[in-house]
Amino acid sequence: MVGMINPIETFSEVSKNAPLFSPKKTKWADGSRLVVSISMQFEAGGQPQNAESPFPQNIQKGFIDLPAATWYEYGYKEGIPRMLDNWDKLGIKVTSHMVGTAVLKNPDLAKEIVQRGHEAAAHGMSWSTQYTMSYDEEKKFIKDGVDAVKKITGFTPVGYNANWLRRGQNTLDILQELGFKYHIDDLSRDEPFIIQVKNKDFAVVPYTLRCNDIVLIEGKNFSADQFFQQVKMEFDQLYAESETQRRQMSISFHDRIGGTPQMVKAANDLIKYMQQHQGVSFKRKDEIAEIALHDKTTIRE
C-alpha cells in the first residue's frame, strides 16, 4: 500500500547502519577480562526546593519540606565521606558525577573526591531539565557546570551525565563542541562503543538502571540484601560472558542512598566478591573511554 512502511526493509536499513549484536572474541586492550565501573553521584545540596524524597509528596504550596531537606543533607554529611573511605579500603577508583551547584555548596568535599584519585564528571549545573532548552541555553548550562567543577577541584570533566539521562537533540553536539570525550546516557549495550558526533569519534560508556540504588532501593523498595543479590547475579552472568567477549558492568550509588551504612556494607561485600575473580578490574569512566577510543576493535555505530 502507498505510504505504508515495510518493517522488513526498515529493519534491514537499521542493520546496515549499526551492528545489532556485540561481536564475539573481543577483549579489553589492557588484558582485563571484565571491567567494572562505579558511579558515585554527587547531587545533594544542588537539589531544587522540595525535591522528591522518601516523604509523602503532599507538602502544601508555599512551605518548605524541612525533613526532606535533611535527607539530602545526609548525602554530603555522611554518604560521600563513608563511600570515599570504602573505596580507599577496597583500593578502587570511581567516577563521581557532580552537579555544579552541589559542588559550589560543598567545595571541600568535591576537592577531596578528586584528591583521593577519583574522576570528576559533569552532571549539569543544576537539576534542571535540559532537553527543553535551546542550543545556547543548554550550552551555557553544561559549561557552567563544567566551570564550577574545574574551579573547585582543578579537574576538567571529559564525561557527561544528564539529569535522569534525559539529554536533548543538541546535547551530543554541544558536548563535542566543549571538548568532552564521552557520555553515559545510554543503556543499549554492556560494553563501550563509539559514535560519530560532528564527524568526530565520541565514546559512549553505558550506564545502568539494573544496578542502580535510586531505582532499586528508592524506586522498588529493595532491601540491601536484595540489592546485593541482584548486582551479584548481574556480575556472575557478565563474568561468564566475558570469557569470549568484551564486557563492562556498571553500578551506580547516589550520595544520600548508596552512602548509608547498610548500602556501603553491601557495596563492600559485592566488590570483595568481584575482586576474587581473575581478570576483573575497576576503572573510572574516563579510563574506559580512552581505551575504547584507541582500540580498533571497539564497536562503531
N, C-alpha and C positions, 0 to 999 in steps of 0.2 A: 504493500500500500504506500501511496505517496506520502512522504513526511514521516513515515514510521522509522524508528531506529532499529537496526538489526543488531541484537545483543551479541551475536557471534562475531560480527565484524568489529563491533566496539571492543570486545574482549581481545580480539586479535591485534587491534591498534595499541591497546594498553600493553600487551605482551611485547610488542616491538619496541616500545619506549622504555621499559624498565624490567629488569629481572624480577619475577614474582617470587622466586624462591632463592634462599641463600645457597650459594654453591658449596658443594662438599669438598673436603680435603683442603680447606683453607685454615691457616694457622696465624697466630699472633706473631708479628715480626720479632718481638723480643723473646720469644720462646715460651711465653705463658700458655697454659692450657685453657684456663678460664679467667677472665678479668672481671673483678667485682668493683663497682663504682658506687660510692656512698654520697648522697646529697644531704647537706645539713642546711635547712632553710633558716635564714636569719631575717625574720619578718616582724617579730614582736617589737612594739614601740613605734612602728610605722603604720599600724592599722588605723582605719578610719574610726571615728567615734561610733560606738555601739556596733562594732563589727560582730559577725557571727561567732557564737561561743556555745559551750555546753548548756548555758542557762536558757530558759524559755525565751523565745523571741517576741515577748509581749510587753516590753518596756514602753511606757506611754510617751507619746511625742513630746519633745521638749525637755526630756530628762536623760541623764547620763547613766548608763548601766555600770555602776561602780564596781560591783563584784566581778563582772565580766572583764573589766579593765585589769583587775589583779590577776586573772587567769593568763592574760597576755604578758603581764609583768614577770610572771614565773619564767617565761622563755629566756629573758636576758639576765634575770637574777639567779636562777638555779639551772635552767635547762642547758643552755650552751656551755656554761662552765663545767657542768657534770659530763657532758658529752666530750668536751675537749680533753678532760682527764682520762676518759675511757679510751679515746683514740690514741693518746700517748701510751697508755698501758699496753694496748694491743699492737703498737708500732705501725699504725697505718695513717695515711693522709686522705683527706676527703675534700670535696668541693662544697663550699658554702655559698649559697645563692643569696645575695644581700640586697635588701630593699634600701634604697638611698636614704629615706627618712629614718629608718631604723638605725642605720649606721651613724647618722648625724646625732641621733639621740643617745647612743651608747658608743662613742668613738673608741674608748679604751678596749672594749670587748672586741670590736671589729679589728683593731690593731693586733690584739692577742691572737686572734684566729690566724692571721697571716704570719705573725711571728713564730707560731708553732708549726709552720710549714704547710698550711692548707691553702687551697685555691680560693680566691675571692672572685666569684662570678656575678654578673649583673642580673638584677631581678626587678628592674624598673625603679623609678624614683619613688613611687608610692603604690598603693593597691588599686590604682585607677585602671579602668578597662581601656586598653589601648587600641583594640580593633575598631573602635568607633572614631578614633582620632584622624585628622588629616595627616598627610605626609609630614608636613612641617611640625605639627603638634607632636606627633609620635617621635620624630627625630629628636626634638628637644627633650621629650620625656625620657627617652632612653639615654641620651647624652648626659642629662642632669644626674641620672642615677650613676652612670659611669664616673662622672666627675666627683661625686660625693665619695664613692668607694676609693678612688685614686687619691683624693685629697687626704682622707683619713688614714688609709692603710699604706699608701705608696705603691699599691698593686694595681696594674691596669687590667681590667677584666677583658677576656677574649671570648667568654662564653655567655650565653643569654638564656633566661627562662622567663616567659611571660606569666602574668597572673593567671593561674589555672590553665596554663599552656595556651591560652586563647590569644594567639598572635593575629595580626590583621594581614590584609593583602600586601601591604607595603613593608611589613616588618623585616623580612629577609633582605630586601634591597637596602634598607636602612642599616641593618647590621653589617652588611658587606661594605657599605659606604663608610661606616665608622671604624672599620678595621677589625671587626670580630672574626673569629675563626670557626666558631661552631654555635649551634643552639641545641636545646634538648626537648623542644616542644613537639615531640613525635613519639608515637607508641608502636610504630609499624614493624619494627624488627628487634631482634635480640643480638644485634651487633651494629657497630657504627657503619655509616655509609656516606657517600659523597654526592652532593647535588650541585648543579650549576646555578649560581646567582650572579647576575650581571656578567655572564660569560666567564666567571671565575669559579674555581673549586671552593666549596663550603662544606664543612663537616656537620653531620647530624649524629649526636651521641644520644641514643634513645633513652627516654625517661621511663618511669613505671607508675602504674596505679595499683598493680597487683601486690607490690611490696612497699606500700606507702602508708605511713602511720595515720595521716589525716583521713585517708579513705577507709582503712580497716578499723582503726581504733575509734575515731570520732564518727565516721560515716556508718560503719557496720557494727559498732559497739563490740568489737573483738576484745577478748582479754589479751594480756601479754603472752600467755601460753598459746592462744590461737594464732596470734601474730607470728610467734616463733615457728609454729608448725607449718604455717603457710609458706613462710620465707624459706624454711628448710627444704620443703618439698620442691619449691622452685629451683633452689640450688642443686639438689640431687639430680633433677632432670637435666638441667643445663650442663652440669658436670659430665653426665653420661654422654650428652650430645657433643660435648667439646672434645671428645676423643677423635672425632673425624671432621669437625668444622669449627670455625672461629665463633665463640660465644661470649656475650657480655651480659652480666647481671647487674641490674640497678636496684638500689634500696634507698628509700627516702625517709628522713627524720626531720620533723619540724620542731623548732625550739621549745614551744610550750607543751608538746606532746611526746616527742621522742626523747626529751630530756628529763622525763620523770624517772624516779628510782627503778620502778618495775620495768620500764622500757629500756633503760640503759643496761639493766641486768640481762634482759632478753637479747639486746644487741651484742653484749659481751659474750654471751654463750653461743650465739649464732656465729660470730666471727671466729671464735676459737675453734668451733666445729669446722668451719670452712678452711681454716689455716692448717688443719690436719691433713688436707687433701693435696697431693703432689701437683704442682703446676698452677696453683691458684695464686693470683696476685691482686693486690688492691691498688687502684690507680685513681688519681684525680682526673676529672673530665678533660682538662686541657692537655694532659698527657695522652689520653685516648685519642683526642682529636689530632694531635701531632702525628701519632702512629698511623692513623687512618689516612691522613693527607699525604703521607710519604710512602705508603705501601701500594704497590701496583696491583695487588690482588683485592684491594678494598672494593666493595660493590659500588657501582656508579648508577645513579638514577637520573 
